[in-house]
Amino acid sequence: MSRSQGIMTGKGGSSELLQAGITQRALTALAAQYPADPFTPDVQAYILSSAESVSPFVQNATHDALSYPLDRLSNGHAFLALAASTTTNQTAGPGSSFGAAAGAAAAALRQSIAYNRRNPEGGLWYFTYPQWSYLDGMYSLAPFYVSYHVAAEAADPLCPERKNATLAAVDDTYLQLDLLWNHTRNDSTGLLAHGYDASRTAVWADPDTGASPHVWGRSLGWYAMALVDTLEVLPAFPREYRDLILDKFNSLAGAIVSAVDPVTGGWWQLLDEPGREGNYIESSGSAMFAYALLKGARLGYLASNATLSSTAVAAAIRGHGYLTDTFVVRETNGTLGYNGTVAVCSLNSTATYEYYIGQPINYNSVLGSAAYILASLEVERLA
């Protein structure tokens, strides 16, 4: 907050909307967990400032679908919450005067999904790269897509069109998760590669599956968080989708636990090349894995496998401890810094090992620090 991170300027590149979105998600979780803390009103006001800064950039659905990656949708949760707070209380609340604009922004984001380009299987393009789908986009897409329609149905529960729209959104959400799973999953490790090219024409595309060649930690972290956060908001019916996503999460959780570095307890920048020269423990993906494992265990998503649940919690706690000891920096002005987060890695590249390990390491990237906050809140719940 002291660095004004997560405030949209329009000058921060294609990831600026995602930086705002994950900042909002982390601070929302903080305020919800500590509602009576004296600092919480400042946190809530900052969430509002972040959402207000984003709103002008996402009011045009057709423009948004063509100009921004799926990451744009990470801001939808704050818009939905601010719009809802206005509906339930017209005179109070940090977002009361912003509610109408927040509702319009949420609606535009939802409409932008309809305009987003798709591959022949129905998979959403992550950005402008033809036929390319990334794991990264699922954190922003899946929970918002479902939440938007659950909220709309709750506002008018007797309307059959609202119920049908929710079912269609859940069905499409699962399609996106499943396509990525089927195209990118390595059967021997259970890990998912960064993305796939449905046309199989990219220089890096596997000729059979279209998958990219490496398992990038942060992209898999986005996907793991997407599974947990989607399960949290998924309607009880139809039950089949909950069971299918639960199966994916249990399988992926086991693979993530198996991929942990036994020496440090963290996770590698490239999970499929552990210990290779140049590879390193990366702080954003590691935090995302800790969060997903801890939250998934807390909400009972690993309940069918008690051994996996306990080992996942132990691995996540150990990983979080390593992150705290290694990457958290106490600044002289009393704030905390966070190190060890790799810059954005894109498949608009060679996608080689050398590419991934050669990207810069950023200090105080909210893509890492916000994920660390989310993981820390889960650890504090245990305490």
BELNORSUL-V308261 format. One record per residue. N is the residue number from 0. RES is the residue in one letter. PHI is phi in degrees with one decimal (NA if undefined). Layout:
# BELNORSUL-V308261
n->(N,N)
res->(RES,RES)
phi->(PHI,PHI)
This chain:
# BELNORSUL-V308261
n->(0,1,2,3,4,5,6,7,8,9,10,11,12,13,14,15,16,17,18,19,20,21,22,23,24,25,26,27,28,29,30,31,32,33,34,35,36,37,38,39,40,41,42,43,44,45,46,47,48,49,50,51,52,53,54,55,56,57,58,59,60,61,62,63,64,65,66,67,68,69,70,71,72,73,74,75,76,77,78,79,80,81,82,83,84,85,86,87,88,89,90,91,92,93,94,95,96,97,98,99,100,101,102,103,104,105,106,107,108,109,110,111,112,113,114,115,116,117,118,119,120,121,122,123,124,125,126,127,128,129,130,131,132,133,134,135,136,137,138,139,140,141,142,143,144,145,146,147,148,149,150,151,152,153,154,155,156,157,158,159,160,161,162,163,164,165,166,167,168,169,170,171,172,173,174,175,176,177,178,179,180,181,182,183,184,185,186,187,188,189,190,191,192,193,194,195,196,197,198,199,200,201,202,203,204,205,206,207,208,209,210,211,212,213,214,215,216,217,218,219,220,221,222,223,224,225,226,227,228,229,230,231,232,233,234,235,236,237,238,239,240,241,242,243,244,245,246,247,248,249,250,251,252,253,254,255,256,257,258,259,260,261,262,263,264,265,266,267,268,269,270,271,272,273,274,275,276,277,278,279,280,281,282,283,284,285,286,287,288,289,290,291,292,293,294,295,296,297,298,299,300,301,302,303,304,305,306,307,308,309,310,311,312,313,314,315,316,317,318,319,320,321,322,323,324,325,326,327,328,329,330,331,332,333,334,335,336,337,338,339,340,341,342,343,344,345,346,347,348,349,350,351,352,353,354,355,356,357,358,359,360,361,362,363,364,365,366,367,368,369,370,371,372,373,374,375,376,377,378,379,380,381,382)
res->(M,S,R,S,Q,G,I,M,T,G,K,G,G,S,S,E,L,L,Q,A,G,I,T,Q,R,A,L,T,A,L,A,A,Q,Y,P,A,D,P,F,T,P,D,V,Q,A,Y,I,L,S,S,A,E,S,V,S,P,F,V,Q,N,A,T,H,D,A,L,S,Y,P,L,D,R,L,S,N,G,H,A,F,L,A,L,A,A,S,T,T,T,N,Q,T,A,G,P,G,S,S,F,G,A,A,A,G,A,A,A,A,A,L,R,Q,S,I,A,Y,N,R,R,N,P,E,G,G,L,W,Y,F,T,Y,P,Q,W,S,Y,L,D,G,M,Y,S,L,A,P,F,Y,V,S,Y,H,V,A,A,E,A,A,D,P,L,C,P,E,R,K,N,A,T,L,A,A,V,D,D,T,Y,L,Q,L,D,L,L,W,N,H,T,R,N,D,S,T,G,L,L,A,H,G,Y,D,A,S,R,T,A,V,W,A,D,P,D,T,G,A,S,P,H,V,W,G,R,S,L,G,W,Y,A,M,A,L,V,D,T,L,E,V,L,P,A,F,P,R,E,Y,R,D,L,I,L,D,K,F,N,S,L,A,G,A,I,V,S,A,V,D,P,V,T,G,G,W,W,Q,L,L,D,E,P,G,R,E,G,N,Y,I,E,S,S,G,S,A,M,F,A,Y,A,L,L,K,G,A,R,L,G,Y,L,A,S,N,A,T,L,S,S,T,A,V,A,A,A,I,R,G,H,G,Y,L,T,D,T,F,V,V,R,E,T,N,G,T,L,G,Y,N,G,T,V,A,V,C,S,L,N,S,T,A,T,Y,E,Y,Y,I,G,Q,P,I,N,Y,N,S,V,L,G,S,A,A,Y,I,L,A,S,L,E,V,E,R,L,A)
phi->(NA,-66.9,-96.2,57.2,-80.0,81.4,-102.6,-73.4,-114.3,84.4,-119.3,-99.5,84.1,-68.1,-92.6,-65.6,-64.3,-68.0,-60.1,-66.0,-63.6,-74.6,-62.3,-59.7,-64.7,-66.5,-71.4,-63.1,-63.9,-62.4,-63.9,-68.3,-78.3,-129.0,-64.9,-95.3,-67.5,-58.5,-83.2,-59.5,-58.8,-66.7,-63.7,-63.7,-65.8,-71.0,-58.5,-61.5,-61.1,-64.0,-63.5,-62.6,-69.8,-81.1,-49.0,-62.8,-87.1,-128.9,-90.9,-113.5,-60.8,-68.4,-65.6,-60.8,-63.2,-94.8,-105.5,-127.6,-65.7,-56.5,-53.5,-55.9,-72.3,-63.1,-82.4,-63.6,-64.1,-63.0,-61.4,-61.7,-66.2,-69.0,-65.6,-67.3,-65.1,-72.2,-64.0,-85.8,-146.0,-76.7,-116.1,-139.4,100.5,-63.3,-112.6,-60.3,-82.6,-103.9,-57.1,-64.2,-66.0,-64.6,-62.8,-66.5,-65.7,-62.0,-65.4,-66.2,-62.7,-61.6,-65.6,-64.6,-62.6,-66.0,-92.1,-66.0,-70.0,-131.7,-84.8,-60.3,-86.2,96.7,-73.3,-72.3,-63.7,-69.2,-148.7,-90.6,-77.9,-58.6,71.3,-95.0,-120.2,-114.4,-59.2,-50.6,-70.2,-69.4,-61.7,-81.5,-76.9,-62.1,-64.6,-68.7,-53.8,-70.1,-59.6,-58.2,-78.9,-62.4,-65.8,-64.5,-68.4,-63.5,-73.1,-147.6,-66.3,-91.1,-86.5,-65.2,-64.3,-64.9,-64.6,-63.1,-65.2,-63.3,-61.0,-66.1,-66.3,-63.7,-61.7,-69.4,-59.3,-65.2,-57.8,-63.9,-62.0,-73.0,-60.7,-63.0,-60.1,-69.9,-84.1,-113.6,-77.4,-91.0,-64.4,-80.3,-102.5,78.5,-92.1,-109.4,-71.5,-57.7,-178.0,-148.2,-111.6,-63.9,-84.3,59.3,-105.3,-63.1,-60.4,-98.5,-72.4,-63.4,-65.0,-92.3,-103.1,83.5,-70.5,-73.8,-83.2,-127.2,-96.5,-82.9,-54.8,-68.8,-64.3,-69.0,-62.6,-58.9,-67.3,-62.5,-65.0,-61.1,-60.1,-65.7,-69.6,-72.4,-57.9,-64.1,-105.8,-69.4,-62.7,-66.0,-126.0,-76.4,-63.5,-58.2,-71.0,-60.7,-63.3,-66.3,-70.5,-59.7,-60.4,-63.9,-64.7,-62.7,-63.5,-68.5,-59.4,-62.0,-68.0,-65.3,-61.4,-68.2,-88.5,-63.8,-73.3,-67.2,-80.4,-97.6,89.0,-94.7,-122.2,-75.0,-56.3,-115.6,-71.3,-88.6,-132.0,-63.5,79.0,-67.1,-55.6,95.9,-73.0,-155.4,-77.6,-108.0,-85.7,-81.6,-59.7,-61.4,-65.9,-64.3,-64.7,-59.9,-62.2,-62.2,-67.0,-68.0,-67.2,-61.0,-66.9,-61.5,-87.0,84.2,-75.8,-110.2,-63.0,-74.2,-137.1,-62.6,-66.1,-62.2,-58.8,-69.7,-69.6,-65.2,-63.3,-62.6,-64.9,-66.2,-64.3,-64.7,-61.5,-62.4,-62.0,-64.8,-60.7,-62.4,-72.8,-101.2,-113.9,-81.3,-119.1,-87.6,-79.8,-68.7,-88.2,94.7,-86.9,-109.0,-109.9,-139.6,-114.9,82.7,-98.8,-71.7,-63.9,-60.7,-109.0,-115.6,-76.9,-78.9,-161.4,-77.5,56.9,-84.9,-55.8,-62.7,-63.6,-63.7,-79.6,-94.1,-75.6,-63.4,-100.9,-102.4,-93.9,60.3,-77.9,-68.0,-63.3,-94.7,-67.4,-67.8,-63.2,-65.1,-60.2,-60.0,-65.6,-63.9,-62.5,-67.2,-63.3,-67.6,-60.5,-66.6,-74.8)
